[in-house]
């Protein structure tokens, strides 16, 4: 196979949830397409790479000074939902179960993978609690050892008696990711969250 095509397949295969077979189909499809889709995709990727950046407040991606969730004053309701990554925000938004502010960690603590608190977007949570009058922190982290470790670390690092902590309740299986949970189950889990 052509070296340039192989290189492109390897790049696509590095994307989350895209294996070598899917990457091969995507690349071949794009290169055989006569409508200019490959060029449009390349231009859109370049534009996004140059203009999109993490929101300095919550970590969500944006092309503005702050993301749409941090800029929306109606979301300043005293609730802060802590999630692992951007896809979790999209899942929660699609379900419509949460209407407060988000905080994207960018991963979970993991001794095995060498991910420490300094590697995650944790440092400014205490400032957000004060600046945004946060009364409840809702953890929507994976129900895994790493997710629970991250959750406990954040709770122990926040010394504020005016803040309550809760986590998603029934419906989220042990080891489950929000990406794989249907809207009904997510609604049940969010509505039945429990205090920590």
Rosetta constraint file for C-alpha pairs under 8 A:
AtomPair CA 1 CA 5 HARMONIC 7.06 0.50
AtomPair CA 1 CA 6 HARMONIC 6.68 0.50
AtomPair CA 2 CA 6 HARMONIC 6.23 0.50
AtomPair CA 3 CA 7 HARMONIC 6.10 0.50
AtomPair CA 4 CA 8 HARMONIC 6.22 0.50
AtomPair CA 5 CA 9 HARMONIC 6.18 0.50
AtomPair CA 5 CA 27 HARMONIC 7.48 0.50
AtomPair CA 6 CA 10 HARMONIC 6.20 0.50
AtomPair CA 7 CA 11 HARMONIC 6.35 0.50
AtomPair CA 8 CA 12 HARMONIC 6.33 0.50
AtomPair CA 8 CA 27 HARMONIC 6.98 0.50
AtomPair CA 9 CA 13 HARMONIC 6.01 0.50
AtomPair CA 9 CA 20 HARMONIC 7.00 0.50
AtomPair CA 9 CA 23 HARMONIC 5.36 0.50
AtomPair CA 9 CA 24 HARMONIC 5.55 0.50
AtomPair CA 9 CA 27 HARMONIC 6.22 0.50
AtomPair CA 10 CA 14 HARMONIC 6.44 0.50
AtomPair CA 10 CA 20 HARMONIC 7.25 0.50
AtomPair CA 10 CA 23 HARMONIC 7.53 0.50
AtomPair CA 11 CA 15 HARMONIC 7.28 0.50
AtomPair CA 12 CA 18 HARMONIC 7.00 0.50
AtomPair CA 12 CA 20 HARMONIC 7.91 0.50
AtomPair CA 12 CA 23 HARMONIC 5.23 0.50
AtomPair CA 12 CA 27 HARMONIC 7.86 0.50
AtomPair CA 13 CA 18 HARMONIC 5.29 0.50
AtomPair CA 13 CA 19 HARMONIC 4.99 0.50
AtomPair CA 13 CA 20 HARMONIC 5.10 0.50
AtomPair CA 13 CA 22 HARMONIC 7.55 0.50
AtomPair CA 13 CA 23 HARMONIC 5.17 0.50
AtomPair CA 14 CA 18 HARMONIC 6.98 0.50
AtomPair CA 14 CA 19 HARMONIC 7.58 0.50
AtomPair CA 15 CA 19 HARMONIC 7.98 0.50
AtomPair CA 18 CA 22 HARMONIC 5.87 0.50
AtomPair CA 18 CA 23 HARMONIC 6.20 0.50
AtomPair CA 19 CA 23 HARMONIC 6.01 0.50
AtomPair CA 20 CA 24 HARMONIC 6.03 0.50
AtomPair CA 21 CA 25 HARMONIC 6.40 0.50
AtomPair CA 22 CA 26 HARMONIC 6.17 0.50
AtomPair CA 23 CA 27 HARMONIC 6.10 0.50
AtomPair CA 24 CA 28 HARMONIC 6.04 0.50
AtomPair CA 25 CA 29 HARMONIC 5.89 0.50
AtomPair CA 26 CA 30 HARMONIC 6.10 0.50
AtomPair CA 27 CA 31 HARMONIC 6.07 0.50
AtomPair CA 28 CA 32 HARMONIC 6.01 0.50
AtomPair CA 29 CA 33 HARMONIC 6.06 0.50
AtomPair CA 30 CA 37 HARMONIC 6.57 0.50
AtomPair CA 30 CA 38 HARMONIC 5.24 0.50
AtomPair CA 31 CA 38 HARMONIC 6.62 0.50
AtomPair CA 33 CA 37 HARMONIC 6.68 0.50
AtomPair CA 33 CA 38 HARMONIC 7.45 0.50
AtomPair CA 36 CA 40 HARMONIC 6.24 0.50
AtomPair CA 37 CA 41 HARMONIC 6.02 0.50
AtomPair CA 38 CA 42 HARMONIC 6.14 0.50
AtomPair CA 39 CA 43 HARMONIC 6.12 0.50
AtomPair CA 40 CA 44 HARMONIC 6.10 0.50
AtomPair CA 41 CA 45 HARMONIC 6.09 0.50
AtomPair CA 42 CA 46 HARMONIC 6.19 0.50
AtomPair CA 43 CA 47 HARMONIC 6.11 0.50
AtomPair CA 44 CA 48 HARMONIC 6.07 0.50
AtomPair CA 45 CA 49 HARMONIC 5.95 0.50
AtomPair CA 46 CA 50 HARMONIC 6.21 0.50
AtomPair CA 47 CA 51 HARMONIC 6.18 0.50
AtomPair CA 48 CA 52 HARMONIC 5.27 0.50
AtomPair CA 51 CA 63 HARMONIC 5.54 0.50
AtomPair CA 52 CA 61 HARMONIC 6.29 0.50
AtomPair CA 52 CA 62 HARMONIC 5.33 0.50
AtomPair CA 52 CA 63 HARMONIC 4.60 0.50
AtomPair CA 53 CA 61 HARMONIC 5.42 0.50
AtomPair CA 53 CA 62 HARMONIC 5.59 0.50
AtomPair CA 53 CA 63 HARMONIC 6.20 0.50
AtomPair CA 54 CA 58 HARMONIC 7.85 0.50
AtomPair CA 54 CA 59 HARMONIC 4.83 0.50
AtomPair CA 54 CA 60 HARMONIC 5.37 0.50
AtomPair CA 54 CA 61 HARMONIC 4.43 0.50
AtomPair CA 54 CA 62 HARMONIC 6.11 0.50
AtomPair CA 55 CA 59 HARMONIC 4.67 0.50
AtomPair CA 55 CA 60 HARMONIC 5.22 0.50
AtomPair CA 55 CA 61 HARMONIC 5.76 0.50
AtomPair CA 55 CA 62 HARMONIC 6.02 0.50
AtomPair CA 55 CA 64 HARMONIC 7.98 0.50
AtomPair CA 55 CA 65 HARMONIC 7.05 0.50
AtomPair CA 55 CA 66 HARMONIC 5.04 0.50
AtomPair CA 55 CA 67 HARMONIC 5.58 0.50
AtomPair CA 56 CA 65 HARMONIC 7.85 0.50
AtomPair CA 56 CA 66 HARMONIC 6.61 0.50
AtomPair CA 57 CA 66 HARMONIC 7.00 0.50
AtomPair CA 57 CA 70 HARMONIC 7.29 0.50
AtomPair CA 57 CA 103 HARMONIC 7.94 0.50
AtomPair CA 57 CA 124 HARMONIC 7.82 0.50
AtomPair CA 57 CA 128 HARMONIC 7.87 0.50
AtomPair CA 58 CA 70 HARMONIC 7.35 0.50
AtomPair CA 58 CA 102 HARMONIC 6.26 0.50
AtomPair CA 58 CA 103 HARMONIC 4.54 0.50
AtomPair CA 58 CA 104 HARMONIC 5.83 0.50
AtomPair CA 59 CA 103 HARMONIC 6.47 0.50
AtomPair CA 59 CA 104 HARMONIC 5.15 0.50
AtomPair CA 59 CA 105 HARMONIC 7.18 0.50
AtomPair CA 59 CA 106 HARMONIC 7.74 0.50
AtomPair CA 59 CA 121 HARMONIC 7.11 0.50
AtomPair CA 60 CA 67 HARMONIC 6.51 0.50
AtomPair CA 60 CA 86 HARMONIC 6.25 0.50
AtomPair CA 60 CA 103 HARMONIC 7.63 0.50
AtomPair CA 60 CA 104 HARMONIC 6.23 0.50
AtomPair CA 61 CA 67 HARMONIC 6.82 0.50
AtomPair CA 61 CA 86 HARMONIC 7.67 0.50
AtomPair CA 62 CA 66 HARMONIC 6.74 0.50
AtomPair CA 62 CA 67 HARMONIC 5.17 0.50
AtomPair CA 62 CA 68 HARMONIC 7.74 0.50
AtomPair CA 63 CA 67 HARMONIC 7.63 0.50
AtomPair CA 66 CA 70 HARMONIC 6.29 0.50
AtomPair CA 66 CA 71 HARMONIC 6.34 0.50
AtomPair CA 67 CA 71 HARMONIC 6.13 0.50
AtomPair CA 68 CA 72 HARMONIC 6.02 0.50
AtomPair CA 69 CA 75 HARMONIC 6.99 0.50
AtomPair CA 69 CA 101 HARMONIC 6.26 0.50
AtomPair CA 69 CA 102 HARMONIC 7.34 0.50
AtomPair CA 70 CA 75 HARMONIC 7.61 0.50
AtomPair CA 70 CA 101 HARMONIC 6.56 0.50
AtomPair CA 70 CA 102 HARMONIC 7.96 0.50
AtomPair CA 72 CA 76 HARMONIC 7.54 0.50
AtomPair CA 74 CA 100 HARMONIC 7.99 0.50
AtomPair CA 75 CA 99 HARMONIC 5.79 0.50
AtomPair CA 75 CA 100 HARMONIC 4.42 0.50
AtomPair CA 75 CA 101 HARMONIC 5.81 0.50
AtomPair CA 76 CA 100 HARMONIC 6.13 0.50
AtomPair CA 76 CA 101 HARMONIC 6.66 0.50
AtomPair CA 76 CA 132 HARMONIC 6.99 0.50
AtomPair CA 77 CA 100 HARMONIC 5.82 0.50
AtomPair CA 77 CA 101 HARMONIC 7.90 0.50
AtomPair CA 77 CA 134 HARMONIC 7.79 0.50
AtomPair CA 78 CA 100 HARMONIC 7.20 0.50
AtomPair CA 78 CA 132 HARMONIC 7.06 0.50
AtomPair CA 78 CA 133 HARMONIC 5.80 0.50
AtomPair CA 78 CA 134 HARMONIC 4.22 0.50
AtomPair CA 78 CA 135 HARMONIC 5.04 0.50
AtomPair CA 78 CA 136 HARMONIC 6.34 0.50
AtomPair CA 79 CA 100 HARMONIC 5.27 0.50
AtomPair CA 79 CA 101 HARMONIC 6.27 0.50
AtomPair CA 79 CA 134 HARMONIC 5.69 0.50
AtomPair CA 79 CA 135 HARMONIC 6.17 0.50
AtomPair CA 79 CA 136 HARMONIC 4.94 0.50
AtomPair CA 79 CA 137 HARMONIC 5.96 0.50
AtomPair CA 79 CA 138 HARMONIC 7.22 0.50
AtomPair CA 80 CA 100 HARMONIC 6.15 0.50
AtomPair CA 80 CA 101 HARMONIC 4.93 0.50
AtomPair CA 80 CA 102 HARMONIC 5.48 0.50
AtomPair CA 80 CA 103 HARMONIC 6.83 0.50
AtomPair CA 80 CA 134 HARMONIC 6.56 0.50
AtomPair CA 80 CA 136 HARMONIC 6.35 0.50
AtomPair CA 80 CA 137 HARMONIC 4.89 0.50
AtomPair CA 80 CA 138 HARMONIC 6.08 0.50
AtomPair CA 81 CA 100 HARMONIC 7.25 0.50
AtomPair CA 81 CA 101 HARMONIC 6.23 0.50
AtomPair CA 81 CA 102 HARMONIC 4.77 0.50
AtomPair CA 81 CA 103 HARMONIC 6.10 0.50
AtomPair CA 81 CA 137 HARMONIC 5.86 0.50
AtomPair CA 81 CA 138 HARMONIC 4.60 0.50
AtomPair CA 81 CA 139 HARMONIC 5.87 0.50
AtomPair CA 81 CA 140 HARMONIC 6.63 0.50
AtomPair CA 82 CA 102 HARMONIC 5.93 0.50
AtomPair CA 82 CA 103 HARMONIC 4.77 0.50
AtomPair CA 82 CA 104 HARMONIC 6.14 0.50
AtomPair CA 82 CA 105 HARMONIC 7.17 0.50
AtomPair CA 82 CA 137 HARMONIC 7.09 0.50
AtomPair CA 82 CA 138 HARMONIC 6.12 0.50
AtomPair CA 82 CA 139 HARMONIC 5.01 0.50
AtomPair CA 82 CA 140 HARMONIC 5.87 0.50
AtomPair CA 82 CA 141 HARMONIC 7.08 0.50
AtomPair CA 83 CA 88 HARMONIC 6.22 0.50
AtomPair CA 83 CA 89 HARMONIC 7.06 0.50
AtomPair CA 83 CA 102 HARMONIC 7.26 0.50
AtomPair CA 83 CA 103 HARMONIC 6.20 0.50
AtomPair CA 83 CA 104 HARMONIC 5.17 0.50
AtomPair CA 83 CA 105 HARMONIC 6.23 0.50
AtomPair CA 83 CA 139 HARMONIC 6.63 0.50
AtomPair CA 83 CA 140 HARMONIC 5.18 0.50
AtomPair CA 83 CA 141 HARMONIC 5.35 0.50
AtomPair CA 84 CA 88 HARMONIC 6.83 0.50
AtomPair CA 84 CA 104 HARMONIC 5.77 0.50
AtomPair CA 84 CA 105 HARMONIC 5.09 0.50
AtomPair CA 84 CA 106 HARMONIC 5.52 0.50
AtomPair CA 84 CA 107 HARMONIC 4.96 0.50
AtomPair CA 84 CA 108 HARMONIC 6.41 0.50
AtomPair CA 84 CA 140 HARMONIC 7.64 0.50
AtomPair CA 84 CA 141 HARMONIC 5.74 0.50
AtomPair CA 84 CA 142 HARMONIC 7.57 0.50
AtomPair CA 85 CA 89 HARMONIC 7.20 0.50
AtomPair CA 85 CA 104 HARMONIC 5.48 0.50
AtomPair CA 85 CA 105 HARMONIC 6.26 0.50
AtomPair CA 85 CA 106 HARMONIC 4.98 0.50
AtomPair CA 85 CA 107 HARMONIC 6.20 0.50
AtomPair CA 86 CA 90 HARMONIC 6.64 0.50
AtomPair CA 86 CA 104 HARMONIC 6.57 0.50
AtomPair CA 86 CA 106 HARMONIC 7.68 0.50
AtomPair CA 87 CA 91 HARMONIC 6.25 0.50
AtomPair CA 87 CA 179 HARMONIC 7.03 0.50
AtomPair CA 88 CA 92 HARMONIC 6.22 0.50
AtomPair CA 88 CA 178 HARMONIC 6.00 0.50
AtomPair CA 88 CA 179 HARMONIC 6.62 0.50
AtomPair CA 89 CA 93 HARMONIC 6.04 0.50
AtomPair CA 89 CA 102 HARMONIC 7.37 0.50
AtomPair CA 89 CA 104 HARMONIC 8.00 0.50
AtomPair CA 90 CA 94 HARMONIC 6.05 0.50
AtomPair CA 91 CA 95 HARMONIC 6.35 0.50
AtomPair CA 91 CA 178 HARMONIC 6.86 0.50
AtomPair CA 91 CA 179 HARMONIC 6.56 0.50
AtomPair CA 92 CA 96 HARMONIC 6.32 0.50
AtomPair CA 92 CA 97 HARMONIC 6.51 0.50
AtomPair CA 92 CA 98 HARMONIC 6.59 0.50
AtomPair CA 92 CA 186 HARMONIC 7.86 0.50
AtomPair CA 93 CA 97 HARMONIC 7.23 0.50
AtomPair CA 93 CA 98 HARMONIC 6.95 0.50
AtomPair CA 94 CA 183 HARMONIC 7.88 0.50
AtomPair CA 95 CA 183 HARMONIC 5.21 0.50
AtomPair CA 95 CA 184 HARMONIC 7.99 0.50
AtomPair CA 95 CA 186 HARMONIC 7.24 0.50
AtomPair CA 95 CA 187 HARMONIC 6.97 0.50
AtomPair CA 97 CA 186 HARMONIC 7.82 0.50
AtomPair CA 97 CA 187 HARMONIC 5.77 0.50
AtomPair CA 97 CA 190 HARMONIC 6.73 0.50
AtomPair CA 97 CA 191 HARMONIC 7.76 0.50
AtomPair CA 98 CA 190 HARMONIC 7.88 0.50
AtomPair CA 103 CA 125 HARMONIC 7.89 0.50
AtomPair CA 104 CA 121 HARMONIC 6.82 0.50
AtomPair CA 105 CA 120 HARMONIC 5.39 0.50
AtomPair CA 105 CA 121 HARMONIC 4.55 0.50
AtomPair CA 105 CA 122 HARMONIC 6.37 0.50
AtomPair CA 106 CA 120 HARMONIC 5.73 0.50
AtomPair CA 106 CA 121 HARMONIC 6.37 0.50
AtomPair CA 107 CA 120 HARMONIC 6.46 0.50
AtomPair CA 108 CA 115 HARMONIC 7.22 0.50
AtomPair CA 108 CA 120 HARMONIC 7.42 0.50
AtomPair CA 108 CA 146 HARMONIC 5.78 0.50
AtomPair CA 108 CA 147 HARMONIC 5.90 0.50
AtomPair CA 108 CA 150 HARMONIC 5.80 0.50
AtomPair CA 109 CA 114 HARMONIC 7.98 0.50
AtomPair CA 109 CA 115 HARMONIC 5.18 0.50
AtomPair CA 109 CA 116 HARMONIC 5.57 0.50
AtomPair CA 109 CA 117 HARMONIC 6.61 0.50
AtomPair CA 109 CA 120 HARMONIC 7.82 0.50
AtomPair CA 109 CA 146 HARMONIC 5.73 0.50
AtomPair CA 109 CA 147 HARMONIC 7.37 0.50
AtomPair CA 109 CA 149 HARMONIC 6.71 0.50
AtomPair CA 109 CA 150 HARMONIC 5.34 0.50
AtomPair CA 110 CA 114 HARMONIC 5.82 0.50
AtomPair CA 110 CA 115 HARMONIC 4.89 0.50
AtomPair CA 110 CA 116 HARMONIC 6.81 0.50
AtomPair CA 110 CA 146 HARMONIC 5.79 0.50
AtomPair CA 111 CA 115 HARMONIC 6.19 0.50
AtomPair CA 111 CA 116 HARMONIC 7.38 0.50
AtomPair CA 115 CA 119 HARMONIC 5.97 0.50
AtomPair CA 115 CA 120 HARMONIC 7.78 0.50
AtomPair CA 116 CA 120 HARMONIC 7.06 0.50
AtomPair CA 117 CA 121 HARMONIC 7.75 0.50
AtomPair CA 117 CA 122 HARMONIC 6.60 0.50
AtomPair CA 118 CA 122 HARMONIC 7.63 0.50
AtomPair CA 118 CA 123 HARMONIC 7.80 0.50
AtomPair CA 122 CA 154 HARMONIC 7.52 0.50
AtomPair CA 124 CA 128 HARMONIC 6.28 0.50
AtomPair CA 125 CA 129 HARMONIC 6.33 0.50
AtomPair CA 126 CA 130 HARMONIC 6.67 0.50
AtomPair CA 126 CA 158 HARMONIC 6.35 0.50
AtomPair CA 127 CA 131 HARMONIC 5.98 0.50
AtomPair CA 128 CA 132 HARMONIC 5.55 0.50
AtomPair CA 128 CA 133 HARMONIC 7.66 0.50
AtomPair CA 128 CA 134 HARMONIC 7.29 0.50
AtomPair CA 129 CA 133 HARMONIC 5.52 0.50
AtomPair CA 129 CA 134 HARMONIC 4.61 0.50
AtomPair CA 129 CA 135 HARMONIC 7.55 0.50
AtomPair CA 130 CA 134 HARMONIC 6.80 0.50
AtomPair CA 134 CA 163 HARMONIC 6.84 0.50
AtomPair CA 135 CA 162 HARMONIC 6.25 0.50
AtomPair CA 135 CA 163 HARMONIC 4.61 0.50
AtomPair CA 135 CA 164 HARMONIC 6.20 0.50
AtomPair CA 136 CA 163 HARMONIC 5.40 0.50
AtomPair CA 136 CA 164 HARMONIC 4.75 0.50
AtomPair CA 136 CA 165 HARMONIC 5.72 0.50
AtomPair CA 136 CA 166 HARMONIC 7.38 0.50
AtomPair CA 137 CA 163 HARMONIC 7.06 0.50
AtomPair CA 137 CA 164 HARMONIC 6.28 0.50
AtomPair CA 137 CA 165 HARMONIC 4.91 0.50
AtomPair CA 137 CA 166 HARMONIC 6.32 0.50
AtomPair CA 138 CA 165 HARMONIC 5.99 0.50
AtomPair CA 138 CA 166 HARMONIC 4.86 0.50
AtomPair CA 138 CA 167 HARMONIC 5.40 0.50
AtomPair CA 138 CA 168 HARMONIC 7.48 0.50
AtomPair CA 139 CA 151 HARMONIC 6.96 0.50
AtomPair CA 139 CA 165 HARMONIC 7.60 0.50
AtomPair CA 139 CA 166 HARMONIC 6.20 0.50
AtomPair CA 139 CA 167 HARMONIC 4.64 0.50
AtomPair CA 139 CA 168 HARMONIC 6.68 0.50
AtomPair CA 140 CA 167 HARMONIC 6.25 0.50
AtomPair CA 140 CA 168 HARMONIC 5.99 0.50
AtomPair CA 141 CA 147 HARMONIC 5.42 0.50
AtomPair CA 141 CA 148 HARMONIC 7.65 0.50
AtomPair CA 141 CA 151 HARMONIC 7.56 0.50
AtomPair CA 141 CA 177 HARMONIC 7.89 0.50
AtomPair CA 142 CA 146 HARMONIC 7.89 0.50
AtomPair CA 142 CA 147 HARMONIC 5.09 0.50
AtomPair CA 142 CA 148 HARMONIC 7.74 0.50
AtomPair CA 142 CA 175 HARMONIC 6.46 0.50
AtomPair CA 142 CA 176 HARMONIC 5.87 0.50
AtomPair CA 142 CA 177 HARMONIC 5.24 0.50
AtomPair CA 142 CA 178 HARMONIC 7.12 0.50
AtomPair CA 143 CA 147 HARMONIC 5.86 0.50
AtomPair CA 143 CA 148 HARMONIC 6.69 0.50
AtomPair CA 143 CA 172 HARMONIC 7.15 0.50
AtomPair CA 143 CA 173 HARMONIC 6.78 0.50
AtomPair CA 143 CA 174 HARMONIC 4.94 0.50
AtomPair CA 143 CA 175 HARMONIC 4.93 0.50
AtomPair CA 143 CA 176 HARMONIC 5.75 0.50
AtomPair CA 143 CA 177 HARMONIC 7.36 0.50
AtomPair CA 144 CA 148 HARMONIC 6.14 0.50
AtomPair CA 144 CA 174 HARMONIC 6.22 0.50
AtomPair CA 144 CA 175 HARMONIC 4.68 0.50
AtomPair CA 144 CA 176 HARMONIC 7.35 0.50
AtomPair CA 145 CA 149 HARMONIC 6.01 0.50
AtomPair CA 146 CA 150 HARMONIC 6.09 0.50
AtomPair CA 147 CA 151 HARMONIC 6.15 0.50
AtomPair CA 148 CA 152 HARMONIC 6.13 0.50
AtomPair CA 149 CA 153 HARMONIC 6.13 0.50
AtomPair CA 150 CA 154 HARMONIC 6.28 0.50
AtomPair CA 151 CA 155 HARMONIC 6.27 0.50
AtomPair CA 152 CA 156 HARMONIC 6.08 0.50
AtomPair CA 153 CA 157 HARMONIC 6.19 0.50
AtomPair CA 154 CA 158 HARMONIC 6.42 0.50
AtomPair CA 155 CA 165 HARMONIC 7.71 0.50
AtomPair CA 164 CA 195 HARMONIC 7.21 0.50
AtomPair CA 164 CA 196 HARMONIC 7.61 0.50
AtomPair CA 165 CA 195 HARMONIC 5.63 0.50
AtomPair CA 165 CA 196 HARMONIC 5.24 0.50
AtomPair CA 166 CA 193 HARMONIC 6.11 0.50
AtomPair CA 166 CA 194 HARMONIC 5.11 0.50
AtomPair CA 166 CA 195 HARMONIC 4.14 0.50
AtomPair CA 166 CA 196 HARMONIC 5.15 0.50
AtomPair CA 167 CA 193 HARMONIC 5.26 0.50
AtomPair CA 167 CA 194 HARMONIC 5.59 0.50
AtomPair CA 167 CA 195 HARMONIC 6.70 0.50
AtomPair CA 167 CA 196 HARMONIC 7.05 0.50
AtomPair CA 168 CA 172 HARMONIC 7.31 0.50
AtomPair CA 168 CA 189 HARMONIC 5.10 0.50
AtomPair CA 168 CA 190 HARMONIC 5.28 0.50
AtomPair CA 168 CA 191 HARMONIC 7.97 0.50
AtomPair CA 168 CA 192 HARMONIC 6.86 0.50
AtomPair CA 168 CA 193 HARMONIC 4.33 0.50
AtomPair CA 168 CA 194 HARMONIC 6.64 0.50
AtomPair CA 169 CA 188 HARMONIC 7.72 0.50
AtomPair CA 169 CA 189 HARMONIC 4.60 0.50
AtomPair CA 169 CA 190 HARMONIC 6.65 0.50
AtomPair CA 169 CA 191 HARMONIC 7.90 0.50
AtomPair CA 169 CA 192 HARMONIC 5.27 0.50
AtomPair CA 169 CA 193 HARMONIC 4.39 0.50
AtomPair CA 169 CA 194 HARMONIC 6.01 0.50
AtomPair CA 170 CA 188 HARMONIC 7.12 0.50
AtomPair CA 170 CA 189 HARMONIC 5.21 0.50
AtomPair CA 170 CA 192 HARMONIC 6.91 0.50
AtomPair CA 170 CA 193 HARMONIC 7.75 0.50
AtomPair CA 171 CA 185 HARMONIC 5.46 0.50
AtomPair CA 171 CA 186 HARMONIC 7.00 0.50
AtomPair CA 171 CA 188 HARMONIC 6.73 0.50
AtomPair CA 171 CA 189 HARMONIC 5.41 0.50
AtomPair CA 172 CA 176 HARMONIC 6.12 0.50
AtomPair CA 172 CA 177 HARMONIC 7.87 0.50
AtomPair CA 172 CA 178 HARMONIC 7.87 0.50
AtomPair CA 172 CA 181 HARMONIC 7.41 0.50
AtomPair CA 172 CA 185 HARMONIC 7.44 0.50
AtomPair CA 172 CA 186 HARMONIC 7.47 0.50
AtomPair CA 172 CA 189 HARMONIC 6.57 0.50
AtomPair CA 176 CA 180 HARMONIC 7.37 0.50
AtomPair CA 176 CA 181 HARMONIC 7.92 0.50
AtomPair CA 177 CA 181 HARMONIC 7.07 0.50
AtomPair CA 178 CA 186 HARMONIC 7.83 0.50
AtomPair CA 181 CA 185 HARMONIC 6.44 0.50
AtomPair CA 181 CA 186 HARMONIC 6.33 0.50
AtomPair CA 182 CA 186 HARMONIC 6.20 0.50
AtomPair CA 183 CA 187 HARMONIC 6.02 0.50
AtomPair CA 184 CA 188 HARMONIC 6.30 0.50
AtomPair CA 185 CA 189 HARMONIC 6.10 0.50
AtomPair CA 186 CA 190 HARMONIC 6.02 0.50
AtomPair CA 187 CA 191 HARMONIC 5.98 0.50
AtomPair CA 188 CA 192 HARMONIC 5.94 0.50
AtomPair CA 189 CA 193 HARMONIC 5.99 0.50
